């Protein structure tokens, strides 16, 4: 099953990679584990070393090229949900 939904409803003026990891931990626990792939934009928290380390051996990460979703929508990534 593929989803294209918003997984986190986190609105902050600024968020660190470490804070994002804490939110992903909660979300993964609530959903019974991580998805196969997270599709993320290129915000600084999304490309942080903290998130990269957290996702190692848990889930894949696909970064959307800047402006790509405006020109051509990406197909939804496969997930376990």
Buried (B, 14 or more C-beta within 10 A) or exposed (E): EEEEEEBEEEEEEEBBBEBBBEBBEEBBEEEEEBBEBBBBEEEEBBBBEBBEEBBEEEBEBEBBEEEEEEEEEEEEBEBEE
